């Protein structure tokens, strides 16, 4: 059943956890049967970073209906929707406009039904665009030929934002900052592609084309592309992934192929640069991250900026960790970006099981949280497509549930992002059912981002009106300001039921069969801040605890 079909007027039905949302909320929907206990996956005692201890797991208790509305349950539940190589959407490069739209609607319906609350939508996989851009050509992953506009014409990003918001899903625009052509590409480069218009900025590397991070014009172009989207579209966030300098490839003799940036490096040295080459490369990426953070918030202060770096900063951090050195190989000083506060949310790709000691999910998450000195959102990434899959890297769906549990137990982490949507679309190994019976039984709102600038949510006013079709809630706000959303909580005999509706809503039907005794309304602004609550009682119904 579609999430939006559960109640009338486009509102989304959400049964909120009555307990505080951290660290256990939302475990199950109050008033619903508690699912049968699942066996806990076997795992060794997590290795703790010295000086830090994991919170004890709280006892599981049955919620009790309180006289006052409980806190809104908060947890980020995102999913990456990859367009490169047609991983998630669109499924083929030959689909018609109608077929593309139908797939996108089905995808968003599935995300809403799974009680996710954010979609990270890839719109720039390789210096191209899955939206109407005057800077870069249409992507071949959309139309089969780079530079070819969809016919009949439509704008997938504008459509996705509208449909996501209708389902109370956030839409984060996901950009690849440097890749110019993927090995999966099949069509010729468009005449408007950067490799045609500015070939000196683009380097071939191991079958890819890559914009040179050492060229100031490349940084300026990526910044221009991102800000063009932020200014023209109502996105909730901007997201970049872990592809900075390319992942190194080896030649036939097993030797690492060097990245061909001699031109930009020699110019830097000639102009008096003193940094070593590796430090210079890291500085090039640092400058882009810092400028994106500043530029996005200058354009729209409420839009969140997030990065999903490789999950290991450097081997040895924490002590037992071994593996790929992103600091040295990708020239990505992700710890610096986090410690400087150049992000609003941080999504290290923790793609290993909790039982794999040298890349243990709990130890890595704990270390990243310890580096989060600016208190930004910590929403680790999970390789959900490996859950219930096959091959050496696969793990069980129970392991995925364990990773979510570990995240909730970790003080300072408030959500997860799943790669990728395809596993949810196919319900791989029954993972949808497992999540809905377990950790995602009750919905949650995205955590607030109070350090970003946004007008305070206006105080709502609410009254009940009897109509020929039933009782309706009439909503207004004091003053002329309009909230981004309203959270309406109804008190029944067995639960507090929460509905999230658009801030433009002025009349909302009380769902039939709920028999509430009281309701509470708060308004929310674009960064998730709540107003003071307004309470309404139903005539002739007791609201005593």
Long-range contacts (C-beta under 8 A, 24 or more apart in sequence): 1-113, 2-109, 2-112, 2-113, 3-109, 3-112, 3-113, 3-115, 3-167, 4-109, 4-112, 4-166, 4-167, 7-499, 7-511, 8-509, 8-511, 9-501, 9-505, 9-508, 9-509, 10-166, 10-501, 10-502, 11-488, 11-499, 11-500, 11-501, 11-505, 11-508, 12-112, 12-167, 12-168, 12-443, 12-499, 12-500, 12-501, 13-497, 13-499, 13-511, 14-115, 14-442, 14-443, 14-497, 14-498, 14-499, 14-500, 15-442, 15-443, 15-495, 15-496, 15-497, 15-498, 16-70, 16-72, 16-73, 16-442, 16-443, 16-489, 16-496, 16-497, 16-498, 17-63, 17-70, 17-73, 17-442, 17-444, 18-63, 18-64, 18-65, 18-66, 18-70, 18-495, 18-496, 19-61, 19-63, 19-70, 20-70, 20-71, 21-71, 21-72, 21-73, 21-74, 21-75, 21-444, 22-74, 22-408, 22-411, 22-414, 23-55, 23-58, 23-408, 23-409, 23-410, 23-411, 24-58, 24-60, 24-408, 25-73, 25-75, 25-442, 25-444, 26-73, 26-75, 26-441, 26-442, 26-443, 26-444, 27-60, 27-439, 27-441, 27-442, 28-441, 28-442, 29-441, 29-442, 29-495, 30-63, 30-65, 30-442, 30-494, 30-495, 30-496, 31-63, 31-65, 31-492, 31-494, 31-495, 32-441, 32-495, 34-62, 35-437, 35-438, 35-441, 38-398, 38-401, 38-434, 38-438, 39-398, 40-402, 41-354, 41-355, 41-396, 41-398, 41-399, 41-401, 41-402, 42-355, 43-354, 43-355, 43-402, 44-355, 44-357, 46-354, 46-360, 46-362, 46-363, 46-366, 46-406, 47-318, 47-320, 47-357, 47-360, 47-362, 47-363, 48-363, 48-366, 49-318, 49-319, 49-363, 49-366, 49-367, 49-370, 52-366, 52-370, 54-362, 54-366, 54-409, 54-410, 55-409, 55-410, 55-411, 57-409, 63-495, 65-491, 65-492, 65-493, 65-494, 65-495, 65-496, 65-545, 66-496, 66-545, 67-543, 67-544, 67-545, 68-520, 69-489, 69-491, 69-496, 69-520, 69-533, 69-535, 70-489, 70-496, 72-445, 72-487, 72-498, 72-522, 72-530, 73-442, 73-443, 73-444, 73-445, 73-498, 74-414, 74-444, 74-445, 74-446, 74-447, 74-448, 74-528, 75-408, 75-414, 75-415, 75-444, 75-445, 75-447, 76-117, 76-118, 76-345, 76-377, 76-379, 76-414, 76-415, 76-416, 76-417, 76-446, 76-447, 77-115, 77-116, 77-117, 77-118, 77-415, 77-416, 77-440, 77-444, 78-116, 78-117, 78-118, 78-119, 78-120, 78-170, 78-172, 78-347, 78-379, 78-415, 78-416, 78-417, 78-418, 79-111, 79-116, 79-118, 79-119, 79-120, 79-384, 79-417, 79-418, 79-419, 79-420, 79-421, 79-424, 80-120, 80-122, 80-174, 80-381, 80-417, 80-418, 80-419, 80-420, 80-421, 81-107, 81-119, 81-120, 81-121, 81-122, 81-174, 81-420, 81-421, 82-122, 82-125, 82-419, 82-420, 82-421, 83-122, 83-123, 83-125, 83-130, 83-139, 83-141, 83-142, 84-122, 84-125, 84-126, 84-141, 84-176, 84-182, 84-184, 85-141, 85-182, 85-184, 86-141, 87-420, 87-422, 88-420, 88-421, 88-422, 88-425, 89-421, 90-141, 90-142, 93-140, 93-141, 93-142, 93-143, 93-144, 94-144, 97-150, 97-151, 97-152, 97-153, 97-154, 100-142, 100-150, 100-154, 100-156, 101-154, 101-159, 104-156, 104-159, 104-160, 104-163, 105-163, 106-425, 107-421, 107-425, 108-160, 108-163, 108-164, 108-167, 108-169, 109-167, 110-421, 110-424, 110-425, 111-167, 111-169, 111-421, 111-424, 112-167, 112-168, 112-169, 114-424, 114-432, 114-435, 114-436, 114-440, 115-436, 115-440, 115-441, 115-442, 115-443, 115-444, 116-169, 116-418, 116-440, 117-168, 117-169, 117-170, 117-443, 117-444, 117-445, 117-446, 118-169, 118-170, 118-171, 118-172, 118-236, 118-237, 118-417, 118-446, 119-160, 119-164, 119-169, 119-170, 119-171, 119-172, 119-421, 120-172, 120-174, 120-237, 120-239, 120-417, 121-157, 121-160, 121-171, 121-172, 121-173, 121-174, 122-174, 122-175, 122-176, 123-156, 123-157, 123-173, 123-174, 123-175, 123-229, 124-174, 124-175, 124-176, 124-225, 125-176, 125-179, 125-182, 126-176, 126-179, 126-180, 126-181, 126-182, 126-185, 126-209, 127-179, 127-180, 127-181, 127-193, 127-194, 127-195, 127-209, 127-211, 128-190, 128-193, 130-156, 130-157, 131-155, 131-156, 131-157, 131-158, 131-229, 131-233, 132-157, 132-158, 133-225, 133-228, 134-228, 135-221, 135-224, 135-225, 135-228, 136-192, 136-193, 136-194, 136-225, 137-190, 137-192, 137-193, 138-190, 140-185, 140-186, 140-187, 144-187, 145-187, 145-188, 146-185, 146-187, 146-188, 146-189, 146-190, 146-193, 147-190, 147-191, 147-192, 147-193, 157-229, 157-233, 157-235, 158-233, 161-233, 161-234, 161-235, 165-234, 165-502, 168-485, 168-500, 170-236, 170-237, 170-446, 171-235, 171-236, 171-237, 172-235, 172-236, 172-237, 172-238, 172-239, 172-304, 172-306, 173-226, 173-229, 173-230, 173-233, 173-235, 173-237, 173-238, 173-239, 174-239, 174-240, 174-241, 175-222, 175-225, 175-226, 175-229, 175-238, 175-239, 175-240, 176-240, 176-241, 176-243, 177-222, 177-240, 177-243, 177-244, 177-288, 178-210, 178-211, 178-213, 178-218, 178-222, 178-243, 178-244, 178-245, 178-246, 179-208, 179-209, 179-210, 179-211, 179-243, 179-246, 180-208, 180-209, 180-210, 180-211, 181-208, 181-209, 182-208, 183-207, 183-208, 194-221, 200-263, 203-259, 203-260, 203-261, 204-260, 205-246, 205-249, 205-257, 205-259, 205-260, 206-246, 206-249, 206-257, 208-246, 210-246, 210-259, 212-261, 212-263, 212-264, 213-244, 213-245, 213-261, 213-281, 213-284, 213-285, 213-288, 213-331, 214-261, 214-264, 214-265, 214-268, 214-280, 214-281, 214-284, 215-264, 219-284, 219-287, 219-288, 219-291, 222-288, 222-292, 223-288, 223-291, 223-292, 223-295, 226-292, 226-295, 226-296, 227-295, 227-296, 227-299, 230-295, 230-296, 230-299, 230-300, 230-303, 231-299, 231-300, 235-303, 236-303, 236-304, 236-526, 237-303, 237-304, 237-305, 237-306, 237-344, 237-345, 238-292, 238-296, 238-303, 238-304, 238-305, 238-306, 239-305, 239-306, 239-307, 239-308, 239-347, 240-292, 240-306, 240-307, 240-308, 241-307, 241-308, 242-308, 242-309, 242-310, 242-326, 242-330, 242-332, 242-349, 243-330, 244-285, 244-330, 244-331, 244-332, 245-281, 245-285, 245-329, 245-330, 245-331, 245-332, 246-330, 247-329, 247-330, 248-329, 278-328, 278-331, 281-331, 282-327, 282-331, 282-332, 282-333, 284-331, 285-331, 285-332, 285-333, 286-333, 286-336, 286-337, 289-337, 289-342, 289-343, 290-340, 290-342, 293-342, 293-343, 297-452, 297-453, 301-452, 301-453, 301-454, 302-452, 302-453, 302-454, 302-525, 302-526, 302-527, 304-344, 304-345, 304-377, 304-449, 304-452, 304-527, 305-342, 305-343, 305-344, 305-345, 306-343, 306-344, 306-345, 306-346, 306-347, 306-377, 306-379, 307-334, 307-337, 307-343, 307-346, 307-347, 308-347, 308-348, 308-349, 308-381, 308-417, 309-334, 309-337, 309-346, 309-347, 309-348, 309-349, 310-334, 310-348, 310-349, 311-348, 311-349, 311-350, 311-351, 311-352, 311-359, 311-364, 311-380, 311-381, 312-359, 312-364, 313-368, 313-371, 317-367, 318-363, 318-364, 318-366, 318-367, 320-357, 320-358, 320-360, 320-363, 321-358, 321-359, 321-360, 321-363, 321-364, 321-367, 322-358, 322-359, 323-358, 323-359, 335-371, 338-368, 338-371, 338-372, 338-373, 338-374, 338-376, 339-371, 339-372, 339-373, 339-374, 340-374, 341-374, 341-376, 343-376, 344-376, 344-377, 344-449, 344-451, 344-452, 345-376, 345-377, 345-378, 345-379, 346-372, 346-376, 346-377, 346-378, 346-379, 347-379, 347-380, 347-381, 347-417, 348-380, 348-381, 349-380, 349-381, 349-383, 349-419, 350-380, 350-381, 350-382, 350-403, 351-381, 351-382, 351-383, 351-386, 351-419, 352-383, 353-395, 353-399, 353-403, 354-399, 354-402, 354-403, 354-406, 355-399, 361-403, 361-406, 362-406, 362-410, 365-406, 365-407, 365-410, 365-413, 366-410, 369-410, 369-411, 369-412, 369-413, 372-412, 375-451, 377-414, 377-415, 377-447, 377-449, 378-412, 378-413, 378-414, 379-413, 379-414, 379-415, 379-416, 379-417, 380-407, 380-413, 380-416, 380-417, 381-416, 381-417, 381-418, 381-419, 382-416, 382-417, 382-418, 382-419, 383-419, 384-418, 384-419, 384-420, 384-423, 384-424, 384-431, 385-419, 385-420, 385-422, 385-423, 385-428, 387-423, 387-428, 387-429, 387-431, 388-423, 388-428, 388-429, 388-430, 388-431, 389-423, 389-428, 389-429, 396-429, 397-429, 397-430, 397-431, 397-434, 398-434, 400-431, 400-434, 400-435, 401-434, 401-435, 401-438, 401-439, 404-439, 405-439, 408-439, 414-447, 415-446, 415-447, 443-498, 445-487, 445-500, 445-524, 445-528, 446-528, 447-528, 448-527, 448-528, 448-529, 448-530, 449-527, 449-528, 450-527, 450-529, 452-527, 454-525, 454-526, 454-527, 454-529, 455-481, 455-525, 456-525, 456-529, 456-531, 457-483, 457-484, 457-522, 457-523, 457-524, 457-525, 457-529, 457-530, 457-531, 458-482, 458-483, 458-523, 458-531, 459-523, 459-531, 459-532, 459-534, 460-486, 460-521, 460-522, 460-523, 460-531, 460-534, 461-534, 462-519, 462-521, 462-534, 462-536, 463-536, 464-510, 464-536, 464-538, 464-539, 465-507, 469-509, 470-509, 470-510, 470-512, 471-509, 471-510, 471-538, 472-507, 472-508, 472-509, 472-510, 473-507, 473-508, 473-509, 473-510, 473-519, 473-521, 473-536, 474-506, 474-507, 475-505, 475-506, 475-507, 475-508, 475-521, 476-506, 477-523, 483-523, 483-524, 483-525, 483-531, 484-523, 484-524, 484-525, 484-526, 485-523, 485-524, 486-521, 486-522, 486-523, 486-524, 487-521, 487-522, 487-523, 487-524, 487-530, 488-519, 488-520, 488-521, 489-519, 489-520, 489-521, 490-514, 490-516, 490-518, 490-519, 491-516, 491-517, 491-518, 491-519, 491-520, 491-543, 492-516, 492-517, 493-517, 515-541, 516-541, 517-541, 517-542, 517-543, 518-543
